[in-house]
Amino acid sequence: MAFDIDMIRKVYSTYGDKIAAVRKILNRPLTLTEKILYTHLAGDKITAPYTRGKDYVDFHPDRVAMQDATAQMALLQFMMAGKDKVAVPSSVHCDHLITAKKGAEEDLTNAKYTNQEVYDFLASVSNKYGIGFWKPGAGIIHQVVLENYAFPGGMMIGTDSHTPNAGGLGMIAIGVGGADAVDVMADMPWELKFPKIIGIKLTGKLSGWTAPKDVILKVADILTVKGGTGYILEYFGEGAQALSATGRATICNMGAEVGATTSTFGFDENTAEYLRQTHRADVAALAESVKAHLTGDPEVYADPEKYFDQVIEINLSELEPALNGPFTPDLRTPVSKMAETAKKHDWPLNLEAGLIGSCTNSSYEDITRAASIARQALEKGLTPKGEIYITPGSEQVRYTMERDGLIEVFEKIGGIILANACGPCIGQWDREEVQDGHRNSIVTSFNRNFAKRNDGNPNTHAFVASPEMVMTYAIAGRLDFDPLHDTLTNDKGEEVRFDEPTGIVFPPKGFEVDDPGYLAPAEDGSKVEIKVKPDSERLQLLTPFPAWDGKDFQGLHLLIKAKGKCTTDHISMAGPWLRYRGHLENISQNLLIGAVNYFNEKTNSVKNQLTGEYVPVPEAAKAYREAGKGSIIIGDENYGEGSSREHAAMEPRFMGVKAVLVRSFARIHETNLKKQGVLAITFADPADYDKVLEDDTFDVTGLNGFAPGKPLTVVIHHADGSSDSIQVNHTYNENQIEWFKAGSALNLIRRMNAK
């Protein structure tokens, strides 16, 4: 039986009536996205349609999922909310803090020793507040959620940007910051600007070397890293129906790389079969009973231009396998063009490693397709030229792999089986061979490939591809190899060619697992004691941020003018810094150390306006804070793209940053800043970014009249005595303005629960 079956039954029991009510209001056919959103509205019944891309709407999600790196801060905040138990089913997954180095067994042992304090904290908080706890080694959050919690037509938020993975089973699953999770766990409405919708029609059928990963690599090429911002991607068509549930999950997962709010597919037999195969026949039966409500109306898909804000069509029969990268997930190169493109751009041709797995591609189906290439290498006498690492997505997948002989195949070609965890995908990779910083290339089945993302080396060129393509390239050891047309020389000097990969969606003997790694919470957690040592380097209890003093900001010092791409990895690095995710003071020492300073083209080097010296960014921020001076961050386009990590918003707040002024924001980061009481504003004229000089100070005026849709004014004071007065915009609604005035959204929750 599935987890939370009573909750799922309750959701489905009201689906029909809610959708009938929506039809009366909208008076037209409905997309799947609209069905799920409108059935999860908070508060009173709908009386008028919401305007996509404009109206802020309150929702009641069905569940919350958290990974261990972000769960620390989310749960530290929840502890301050004044609640005895979470209001909705919630889970914590220990997958981010395991460093990949030697292999699964040794790495997991080391992680348990190194992170014991954090694991004990997360387990005790989960036990106290009614949260399901998945132990280290149980699996990657999104694969575990897909196998155990995801259900068609449901709504989930998760403290990880790849939460949309669950869209593979027809959910609206959205990545958020920890403060958003606190809202839902504390039984507060969760707010979202009603998204626009991009309909992606898939025709034809994948075959041969082309995989579901190639679909999202193509979508990223079309939309770029910010083209999906403010949109939900809804896939439909004969091509979509031919994809497996795990293939759909791969596509939804990496939709985060185009900035999309989330992605989803409609319910069908492939969805139902995945539920049955993962021991949730009861959920499949319930979904079957309301299946007409769990996909878009036929009229929508017959005439999509009438119902979607944008329509993209991709013919899967014509789609070519590709590699995306380096340094950005939207730079697509078909494999047939890779040799000439790599040489043209002087990308390192020697491939040093291939990494298969991550939350994006670690299902049984993915593993079997990669294994089919590995078997061919053994049969054809090919010795891999690059290192090969394989990450199973869950203990259920790993156990089944071992039973079915797949691990043996990988080990025979020299592959290293890593723990069921994120590992190199999020920078948790102790890769000793690149400590010299040399230029090299790797190919992964991961989702992100920003500079330094995987191994901390800015000269590692990471390319993203399907698992089978990763295996092929790792064996070849060359970026200028075309698996579809080129041959390789085997150990006997013979020219051999790979056959097309094959895979199995479901294990013939079914999924099996000995210990899935799950710990259920106590029925009554009131006597569970949570301990945090005062001198801990890993954990620190939170102190509420101060409320706004009611005055305009005056004399803000420029902390940094960030040049170009500034992701959450640049604002709050992962890798070794993950150890401080539960200690706000310590992790704030990585604030913006990866961002490029516009004025000297360096990272972690900014002018301290109090001394005139160039210092690390956190040092400058601390100096301003201790001098009683506020500071401001200036950013470029799509500022804060990437991960959902709210540390990238909490750190500036903690270090005295009052405002972040940019050309444009990534969705999650903008919301996280608002939640933490940082003023998030944008240039009304993007060209005003060029007016900011290194020694400037800033006033933000109009805060006494802060209101939705009403611009503010920023006065830029230059060192020569001149000034520029510019208009800045914001997207705050009335509720979000109250967050700002209270000092944070959490302060409002505390106030409400204290009544």
Solvent accessible surface area in square Angstrom, and as a share of the most:
residue,aa,sasa,rsa
1,M,177,0.79
2,A,7,0.05
3,F,60,0.25
4,D,49,0.26
5,I,13,0.06
6,D,102,0.53
7,M,37,0.16
8,I,5,0.02
9,R,112,0.41
10,K,146,0.62
11,V,22,0.13
12,Y,11,0.04
13,S,81,0.52
14,T,54,0.31
15,Y,1,0.01
16,G,28,0.27
17,D,112,0.58
18,K,88,0.37
19,I,1,0.01
20,A,49,0.38
21,A,41,0.32
22,V,3,0.02
23,R,84,0.31
24,K,169,0.72
25,I,56,0.28
26,L,18,0.09
27,N,131,0.67
28,R,83,0.30
29,P,29,0.18
30,L,0,0.00
31,T,0,0.00
32,L,1,0.00
33,T,0,0.00
34,E,2,0.01
35,K,1,0.00
36,I,0,0.00
37,L,0,0.00
38,Y,9,0.04
39,T,6,0.03
40,H,9,0.04
41,L,32,0.16
42,A,16,0.12
43,G,73,0.70
44,D,133,0.69
45,K,177,0.75
46,I,22,0.11
47,T,120,0.70
48,A,54,0.42
49,P,74,0.47
50,Y,72,0.27
51,T,70,0.41
52,R,42,0.15
53,G,30,0.29
54,K,142,0.60
55,D,41,0.21
56,Y,61,0.23
57,V,4,0.02
58,D,59,0.31
59,F,0,0.00
60,H,79,0.35
61,P,5,0.03
62,D,15,0.08
63,R,5,0.02
64,V,0,0.00
65,A,2,0.01
66,M,0,0.00
67,Q,6,0.03
68,D,0,0.00
69,A,0,0.00
70,T,5,0.03
71,A,0,0.00
72,Q,0,0.00
73,M,0,0.00
74,A,0,0.00
75,L,0,0.00
76,L,2,0.01
77,Q,2,0.01
78,F,1,0.00
79,M,55,0.25
80,M,29,0.13
81,A,1,0.00
82,G,61,0.59
83,K,65,0.28
84,D,130,0.68
85,K,109,0.46
86,V,15,0.08
87,A,51,0.39
88,V,29,0.17
89,P,38,0.24
90,S,6,0.04
91,S,0,0.00
92,V,0,0.00
93,H,0,0.00
94,C,1,0.00
95,D,0,0.00
96,H,12,0.05
97,L,7,0.04
98,I,3,0.01
99,T,55,0.32
100,A,6,0.05
101,K,79,0.34
102,K,118,0.50
103,G,11,0.10
104,A,28,0.22
105,E,149,0.67
106,E,89,0.40
107,D,4,0.02
108,L,39,0.19
109,T,83,0.48
110,N,77,0.39
111,A,5,0.04
112,K,86,0.36
113,Y,186,0.71
114,T,72,0.42
115,N,7,0.03
116,Q,85,0.38
117,E,54,0.24
118,V,0,0.00
119,Y,10,0.04
120,D,76,0.39
121,F,5,0.02
122,L,0,0.00
123,A,30,0.23
124,S,27,0.17
125,V,0,0.00
126,S,1,0.01
127,N,53,0.27
128,K,48,0.20
129,Y,18,0.07
130,G,15,0.14
131,I,0,0.00
132,G,5,0.05
133,F,10,0.04
134,W,8,0.03
135,K,68,0.29
136,P,16,0.10
137,G,11,0.10
138,A,5,0.04
139,G,2,0.02
140,I,0,0.00
141,I,1,0.00
142,H,7,0.03
143,Q,8,0.04
144,V,1,0.00
145,V,3,0.01
146,L,1,0.01
147,E,6,0.03
148,N,33,0.17
149,Y,11,0.04
150,A,1,0.00
151,F,1,0.00
152,P,1,0.00
153,G,0,0.00
154,G,0,0.00
155,M,0,0.00
156,M,2,0.01
157,I,0,0.00
158,G,0,0.00
159,T,1,0.00
160,D,15,0.08
161,S,6,0.04
162,H,8,0.04
163,T,2,0.01
164,P,3,0.02
165,N,3,0.02
166,A,1,0.01
167,G,0,0.00
168,G,0,0.00
169,L,1,0.00
170,G,1,0.01
171,M,0,0.00
172,I,0,0.00
173,A,0,0.00
174,I,0,0.00
175,G,1,0.01
176,V,3,0.02
177,G,2,0.02
178,G,1,0.01
179,A,5,0.04
180,D,4,0.02
181,A,0,0.00
182,V,1,0.01
183,D,11,0.05
184,V,4,0.02
185,M,0,0.00
186,A,2,0.01
187,D,86,0.45
188,M,36,0.16
189,P,57,0.36
190,W,4,0.01
191,E,22,0.10
192,L,14,0.07
193,K,68,0.29
194,F,2,0.01
195,P,3,0.02
196,K,76,0.32
197,I,0,0.00
198,I,0,0.00
199,G,0,0.00
200,I,0,0.00
201,K,62,0.26
202,L,0,0.00
203,T,24,0.14
204,G,20,0.19
205,K,132,0.56
206,L,31,0.15
207,S,83,0.53
208,G,22,0.21
209,W,16,0.06
210,T,13,0.08
211,A,4,0.03
212,P,23,0.14
213,K,1,0.00
214,D,1,0.01
215,V,0,0.00
216,I,0,0.00
217,L,0,0.00
218,K,54,0.23
219,V,0,0.00
220,A,0,0.00
221,D,56,0.29
222,I,70,0.35
223,L,13,0.06
224,T,60,0.35
225,V,21,0.12
226,K,93,0.40
227,G,27,0.26
228,G,0,0.00
229,T,45,0.26
230,G,31,0.30
231,Y,43,0.16
232,I,0,0.00
233,L,0,0.00
234,E,0,0.00
235,Y,2,0.01
236,F,8,0.03
237,G,16,0.16
238,E,111,0.50
239,G,0,0.00
240,A,4,0.03
241,Q,121,0.54
242,A,49,0.38
243,L,9,0.05
244,S,17,0.11
245,A,2,0.02
246,T,13,0.07
247,G,4,0.03
248,R,3,0.01
249,A,4,0.03
250,T,2,0.01
251,I,0,0.00
252,C,0,0.00
253,N,0,0.00
254,M,0,0.00
255,G,2,0.02
256,A,16,0.13
257,E,7,0.03
258,V,0,0.00
259,G,22,0.21
260,A,6,0.05
261,T,2,0.01
262,T,2,0.01
263,S,0,0.00
264,T,0,0.00
265,F,3,0.01
266,G,15,0.15
267,F,16,0.07
268,D,37,0.19
269,E,98,0.44
270,N,48,0.25
271,T,1,0.00
272,A,0,0.00
273,E,50,0.22
274,Y,4,0.02
275,L,0,0.00
276,R,90,0.33
277,Q,49,0.22
278,T,6,0.03
279,H,107,0.48
280,R,6,0.02
281,A,59,0.46
282,D,42,0.22
283,V,1,0.01
284,A,1,0.01
285,A,63,0.49
286,L,37,0.18
287,A,0,0.00
288,E,59,0.26
289,S,86,0.56
290,V,24,0.14
291,K,111,0.47
292,A,75,0.58
293,H,43,0.19
294,L,2,0.01
295,T,40,0.24
296,G,3,0.03
297,D,12,0.06
298,P,104,0.66
299,E,94,0.42
300,V,0,0.00
301,Y,46,0.17
302,A,88,0.68
303,D,60,0.31
304,P,11,0.07
305,E,121,0.54
306,K,143,0.61
307,Y,24,0.09
308,F,12,0.05
309,D,69,0.36
310,Q,70,0.31
311,V,42,0.24
312,I,14,0.07
313,E,111,0.50
314,I,9,0.05
315,N,56,0.28
316,L,3,0.01
317,S,73,0.47
318,E,138,0.62
319,L,18,0.09
320,E,54,0.24
321,P,5,0.03
322,A,0,0.00
323,L,0,0.00
324,N,0,0.00
325,G,0,0.00
326,P,8,0.05
327,F,66,0.27
328,T,25,0.15
329,P,1,0.01
330,D,25,0.13
331,L,79,0.39
332,R,40,0.15
333,T,6,0.04
334,P,30,0.19
335,V,3,0.02
336,S,51,0.33
337,K,104,0.44
338,M,0,0.00
339,A,34,0.27
340,E,113,0.51
341,T,28,0.16
342,A,0,0.00
343,K,122,0.52
344,K,162,0.69
345,H,96,0.43
346,D,96,0.50
347,W,24,0.09
348,P,18,0.11
349,L,39,0.19
350,N,86,0.44
351,L,2,0.01
352,E,44,0.20
353,A,1,0.01
354,G,0,0.00
355,L,1,0.01
356,I,2,0.01
357,G,0,0.00
358,S,1,0.00
359,C,13,0.08
360,T,4,0.02
361,N,4,0.02
362,S,2,0.01
363,S,5,0.03
364,Y,6,0.02
365,E,24,0.11
366,D,17,0.09
367,I,0,0.00
368,T,7,0.04
369,R,38,0.14
370,A,0,0.00
371,A,0,0.00
372,S,13,0.08
373,I,0,0.00
374,A,0,0.00
375,R,93,0.34
376,Q,18,0.08
377,A,0,0.00
378,L,72,0.36
379,E,136,0.61
380,K,49,0.21
381,G,26,0.25
382,L,11,0.06
383,T,76,0.44
384,P,28,0.17
385,K,137,0.58
386,G,10,0.09
387,E,83,0.37
388,I,3,0.02
389,Y,19,0.07
390,I,0,0.00
391,T,5,0.03
392,P,0,0.00
393,G,0,0.00
394,S,2,0.01
395,E,28,0.13
396,Q,21,0.09
397,V,1,0.00
398,R,50,0.18
399,Y,62,0.24
400,T,0,0.00
401,M,0,0.00
402,E,96,0.43
403,R,70,0.26
404,D,40,0.21
405,G,25,0.24
406,L,5,0.03
407,I,18,0.09
408,E,98,0.44
409,V,17,0.10
410,F,0,0.00
411,E,100,0.45
412,K,128,0.54
413,I,13,0.07
414,G,50,0.48
415,G,8,0.08
416,I,50,0.25
417,I,20,0.10
418,L,6,0.03
419,A,8,0.06
420,N,7,0.04
421,A,3,0.03
422,C,9,0.06
423,G,5,0.05
424,P,1,0.01
425,C,5,0.03
426,I,14,0.07
427,G,14,0.13
428,Q,15,0.07
429,W,16,0.06
430,D,55,0.28
431,R,11,0.04
432,E,94,0.42
433,E,88,0.39
434,V,8,0.05
435,Q,144,0.64
436,D,112,0.58
437,G,24,0.23
438,H,60,0.27
439,R,119,0.43
440,N,2,0.01
441,S,0,0.00
442,I,0,0.00
443,V,0,0.00
444,T,1,0.01
445,S,0,0.00
446,F,3,0.01
447,N,1,0.00
448,R,5,0.02
449,N,1,0.01
450,F,9,0.04
451,A,44,0.34
452,K,76,0.32
453,R,19,0.07
454,N,4,0.02
455,D,21,0.11
456,G,46,0.44
457,N,6,0.03
458,P,66,0.41
459,N,55,0.28
460,T,8,0.04
461,H,13,0.06
462,A,4,0.03
463,F,0,0.00
464,V,0,0.00
465,A,0,0.00
466,S,1,0.01
467,P,2,0.01
468,E,1,0.01
469,M,1,0.00
470,V,0,0.00
471,M,0,0.00
472,T,0,0.00
473,Y,0,0.00
474,A,1,0.00
475,I,2,0.01
476,A,7,0.05
477,G,1,0.01
478,R,102,0.37
479,L,0,0.00
480,D,31,0.16
481,F,11,0.05
482,D,19,0.10
483,P,1,0.01
484,L,54,0.27
485,H,113,0.50
486,D,54,0.28
487,T,54,0.32
488,L,29,0.15
489,T,75,0.43
490,N,12,0.06
491,D,104,0.54
492,K,171,0.72
493,G,53,0.50
494,E,89,0.40
495,E,110,0.49
496,V,26,0.15
497,R,123,0.45
498,F,9,0.04
499,D,86,0.45
500,E,105,0.47
501,P,7,0.04
502,T,93,0.54
503,G,36,0.34
504,I,80,0.41
505,V,56,0.32
506,F,40,0.17
507,P,5,0.03
508,P,108,0.68
509,K,156,0.66
510,G,21,0.20
511,F,18,0.08
512,E,77,0.35
513,V,43,0.25
514,D,112,0.58
515,D,79,0.41
516,P,55,0.35
517,G,5,0.05
518,Y,58,0.22
519,L,84,0.42
520,A,73,0.57
521,P,38,0.24
522,A,36,0.28
523,E,166,0.75
524,D,96,0.50
525,G,9,0.09
526,S,80,0.51
527,K,184,0.78
528,V,32,0.19
529,E,124,0.55
530,I,35,0.18
531,K,151,0.64
532,V,28,0.16
533,K,119,0.50
534,P,145,0.91
535,D,119,0.62
536,S,9,0.06
537,E,106,0.48
538,R,10,0.04
539,L,4,0.02
540,Q,50,0.22
541,L,102,0.51
542,L,30,0.15
543,T,111,0.65
544,P,57,0.36
545,F,28,0.12
546,P,95,0.60
547,A,63,0.49
548,W,47,0.16
549,D,104,0.54
550,G,29,0.28
551,K,134,0.57
552,D,37,0.19
553,F,22,0.09
554,Q,117,0.52
555,G,29,0.28
556,L,4,0.02
557,H,21,0.09
558,L,9,0.04
559,L,2,0.01
560,I,3,0.01
561,K,1,0.01
562,A,0,0.00
563,K,81,0.34
564,G,31,0.29
565,K,77,0.33
566,C,3,0.02
567,T,0,0.00
568,T,1,0.01
569,D,19,0.10
570,H,34,0.15
571,I,1,0.00
572,S,0,0.00
573,M,43,0.19
574,A,12,0.10
575,G,8,0.08
576,P,109,0.68
577,W,55,0.19
578,L,3,0.01
579,R,81,0.30
580,Y,49,0.19
581,R,4,0.02
582,G,0,0.00
583,H,16,0.07
584,L,7,0.03
585,E,80,0.36
586,N,41,0.21
587,I,0,0.00
588,S,0,0.00
589,Q,78,0.35
590,N,0,0.00
591,L,0,0.00
592,L,0,0.00
593,I,28,0.14
594,G,5,0.05
595,A,0,0.00
596,V,46,0.26
597,N,2,0.01
598,Y,79,0.30
599,F,58,0.24
600,N,38,0.20
601,E,110,0.49
602,K,120,0.51
603,T,61,0.35
604,N,49,0.25
605,S,21,0.14
606,V,3,0.02
607,K,45,0.19
608,N,9,0.05
609,Q,39,0.17
610,L,78,0.39
611,T,84,0.49
612,G,42,0.41
613,E,109,0.49
614,Y,108,0.41
615,V,15,0.09
616,P,56,0.35
617,V,0,0.00
618,P,8,0.05
619,E,91,0.41
620,A,0,0.00
621,A,0,0.00
622,K,89,0.38
623,A,27,0.21
624,Y,1,0.00
625,R,80,0.29
626,E,120,0.54
627,A,53,0.41
628,G,69,0.66
629,K,93,0.39
630,G,12,0.12
631,S,1,0.00
632,I,0,0.00
633,I,1,0.00
634,I,0,0.00
635,G,0,0.00
636,D,19,0.10
637,E,69,0.31
638,N,11,0.06
639,Y,2,0.01
640,G,2,0.02
641,E,15,0.07
642,G,19,0.19
643,S,17,0.11
644,S,1,0.01
645,R,9,0.03
646,E,3,0.01
647,H,0,0.00
648,A,0,0.00
649,A,0,0.00
650,M,4,0.02
651,E,0,0.00
652,P,1,0.01
653,R,29,0.11
654,F,56,0.23
655,M,2,0.01
656,G,16,0.15
657,V,2,0.01
658,K,73,0.31
659,A,0,0.00
660,V,1,0.00
661,L,0,0.00
662,V,0,0.00
663,R,54,0.20
664,S,33,0.21
665,F,18,0.07
666,A,13,0.10
667,R,42,0.15
668,I,24,0.12
669,H,3,0.01
670,E,30,0.13
671,T,34,0.20
672,N,3,0.02
673,L,0,0.00
674,K,5,0.02
675,K,4,0.02
676,Q,6,0.02
677,G,9,0.09
678,V,0,0.00
679,L,0,0.00
680,A,1,0.00
681,I,0,0.00
682,T,29,0.17
683,F,8,0.03
684,A,41,0.32
685,D,71,0.37
686,P,65,0.41
687,A,57,0.44
688,D,10,0.05
689,Y,4,0.02
690,D,83,0.43
691,K,83,0.35
692,V,1,0.01
693,L,92,0.46
694,E,35,0.16
695,D,60,0.31
696,D,0,0.00
697,T,34,0.20
698,F,0,0.00
699,D,17,0.09
700,V,0,0.00
701,T,38,0.22
702,G,38,0.36
703,L,1,0.00
704,N,117,0.60
705,G,32,0.31
706,F,14,0.06
707,A,34,0.26
708,P,64,0.40
709,G,72,0.69
710,K,105,0.45
711,P,59,0.37
712,L,5,0.02
713,T,49,0.29
714,V,0,0.00
715,V,31,0.18
716,I,0,0.00
717,H,69,0.31
718,H,22,0.10
719,A,84,0.65
720,D,119,0.62
721,G,70,0.67
722,S,55,0.35
723,S,62,0.40
724,D,44,0.23
725,S,82,0.53
726,I,8,0.04
727,Q,92,0.41
728,V,0,0.00
729,N,55,0.28
730,H,20,0.09
731,T,54,0.32
732,Y,4,0.02
733,N,23,0.12
734,E,127,0.57
735,N,69,0.36
736,Q,6,0.03
737,I,7,0.04
738,E,75,0.33
739,W,13,0.05
740,F,5,0.02
741,K,78,0.33
742,A,6,0.05
743,G,1,0.01
744,S,4,0.02
745,A,3,0.02
746,L,16,0.08
747,N,22,0.11
748,L,26,0.13
749,I,5,0.03
750,R,91,0.33
751,R,124,0.45
752,M,98,0.44
753,N,49,0.25
754,A,88,0.68
755,K,195,0.83
